[in-house]
Amino acid sequence: MIIGITGYSGVLGNQLLKKLSNYRSLKIIIFKGNILEKKKVTKWVLKNKLDIIIHLAAVVAIKKFNSSNIYSSNVNFLGTKNIVD
């Protein structure tokens, strides 16, 4: 099974990678680009023929979200939309 993960550098993504690395039957492919770059997201999904996508990329820290709410909203909404599309 091929699993794609976004947000691998965050707290949840990092912990998930550690847990999933114990399962040799899984192939884990992480997205290392900007989730707002739709073409890169689409290329990553299609190139890797992912069975499952675990989307964890987001701006979650309230202080960071409030200081740049337009960017944060874009990452959280448009980034998710890019994965779904």
N, C-alpha and C positions, 0 to 999 in steps of 0.2 A: 504494500500500500504506500502511495506517495502522499505525504502531508506537507502542505505549504503553510508557513507561519509568518505573519506580519507582526511587527512590534517585538521582535526577539530580544531587543536590548533593554526592554522595560522589566520591571519586577516580575510580572506574570509570565511574560515570554521567556525570560531567563530560567525561571523555575520549571516551566513546561519543557523547555529543551533538555534540562537535566533529567527530568522524569522519563521523557520519551527516548532518550539516548540509551536507556536500558533495554529497549525492545529492538533487537537486531532485524526483525522482519519489516520494520518501518524505515522508509527513506524520508528523511526530513530535509526540506528545502526552504531556506529562509529568504524573505524578501529584504534586500539591503538598500533599496532605493527610497525615494520620496513617494509616499503613498498618494500624494496629490498629482503625481505625473502619471496620468491615465494610460498613456502609451506603454510606459515601462511596466505598469501593473498588468496590463493585458498581455504583453509579451511574456512576462514571467509566468502567468497562468497557462497560456497556450504552449509555450516552449516545454514546460515541465510536466504537462499532462497530469495535473494534480487530481487526486481522488477526493481529498478533503482540504479545505482552507480553514485555518484557525486564525481569525483576524483579531489581533490584540493591539494594533497600532492606534494610539489615541493620545490626546493631551488630557491628563487626568488631575494633575496638581492644581488645586483651586487657585493658588496664588499666580501660577503661570497662566492658567486659563483666563483669569480676570485681567491680567496685564496685557494680554493680546487676544481678546476674545474673538476677533474676526479670524485670525490665523487658527486659533484653537477650534473654532466652529468648522472651518474649512477642513482641517485634519479629521475631526470627528465625524462630520457629515459627508463631505465630498470624498474623503478617503474611503469610507465605508461604501459609498455609492460606486466608486471605482472598482472595488472588489466585486460587488454584486453585478455590475454591468458586464 
